């Protein structure tokens, strides 16, 4: 049999080299095999692991992950294949001819046990105090295979110094088991390339360029490495102790905003299957914990549609009417801090294409310490602003030095979904049993458009729901059934949509000071695109550089994480394509149940323009608090 070649392509797409079978047990493109004495047919090139999954035969794995290419390095998944002298790694064995497989012989069980014992011998740490206790794949395997001691010894002190330089990701390589999931995630899935295996033999370890701290390399803080690490070698930088301290301080007024993706996923931390939205139950839990105000990030997502959409209209007018050659199109979304950092590192010449609108998280932070402080009569210095996000990069974003347009640090702390679940458990609360309650005033309810920001394509769909009605004067439902813009949904890496504008309507009152007429858009075709995961973002950026199709777009949504925010680096572990799909379904299901599903219909957003941002979208005050600019030096300028 030919030696399998390691590939950087996901298992389901691997171009295995196979010879045309001549055995009578092969039928067309399938092969007849036996697993533990039971016969079945599988397509040529199917791995033993995939075949066993189809047969409901459990094979333990550590280096394997559904999102990543084959590695075959941990050897936990070994099985016996008749005719082979040695055990074979199930994840890396492509079936190209009839074979007989045994998955639980004494030799297999003994080999797996030895592999686990060897991994534990170099894995430093006490499980009870580990951040991944009870959610660690190595711990689970040790329990599954009856490991009750250290056969080959155990390290008594850390092998490597912990890297705490990043606001987002902490590296504790003393807990690393060299599965290389993080390497494959960073190089293959995200195409960033911060992590790699260094040295050889027993000196092999995972590190960065020249062994530099994460804060000093091109890490985009997306946290995708965390979500695929089987142990606690990688985890988020947790600020929950500081938040508890603020809650317990009677002089502090602690407010929290929750994004839609954590609400669609946090139930998984309490034993629920993926796909259960916990929005109203979470509101109650946060109030019981002691937060003084609980608010919906969807409110500022609606605000983002006004600000970012208005900015796009201004750019189009300058380009099409004023013939201003300096205007940069397509306009890129800027609400994903991982994507923003990616473009700063890899495509700084396109920074002027980024929308100047801040992310919904940062908009809310600025509003908390200005408008909200005024409404409540609270000194802004006494307000502690917390954001619950699906994203580890949000921790970096809120700590950027220019994010202080309110005169204070706009968002004090970013919490991941996992960290909030831990706080809720620490408070003795079982989230699924909580009664439902609404968000607090003065911001009120938000729209379904703001809600779907959580899934890839959601920002673009939210924008188009409003832009269609702003420009044409017709209902979005006249073009897309139930205002669901389905071509923008789903997990295809890159999506492209054209929207012809046959007729135009009157300009809404809130925009008349900027655009007196839509005539310049009559007969035009709006071209938009969506990409999720920075590997897909790279495809679009390279196409734009080459003057390809995407260079003709007017607006492009970029999200750093696979699946968008529902697959963020702060979401519950594990993550798989199926889990991300169910989280997205929970978000879209909640959106479809709402009466208010368009950002421009949100009366609370209209009111804040009437009472506070009186010059309207992209006015002087909104520009100061809700926008920021970029330079080719890769830094924000407030």
Secondary structure, DSSP 8 states (H G I E B T S, - for coil): -------SSBGGG----------TTEETTEEEEEETTEEEEEETT-BHHHHHHHTT-----SS--TTSB----S-TTEEEETT-SS-EEGGG-B--S--EEESS-HHHHHHHHHHHHHHHHT--S-GGG-TTTTS-HHHHHHHHTT--S-TT----S-SS--B---SSEEE-GGG-----HHHHIIIIIS-----EEESSGGG-EEE-GGG--GGGTT-----HHHHH-SSSSEEE---HHHHHHHHT-TT-EEEEEE-HHHHHHGGGGGT--S----HHHHHHHHHHHT-SEEEETHHHHHHHHHHHHHHHHHHHHHHHTS--TT---SEE----HHHHHHHHHH-GGGGGGB-SB--HHHHHHHHIIIIIHHHHT--GGGEEEEEEES-SHHHHHHTSTT--TTSS-S--EEEEHHHHHHHHHHTT--GGG-------TTT----HHHHGGGSTTHHHHHHHHHHHHHHHSS-GGGTSGGG--GGG-S--SEEEEEEE--------GGGTTT-S--GGGTT-EEEEEEEESHHHHHHHHHHHHTT-GGGG-SEEEEESSTTGGGG-TTS-S---HHHHHHHHHHHHHHHHT-S--SGGG-HHHHHHHHHT-TT-TT-HHHHHHHB-EE-TTS-EE-
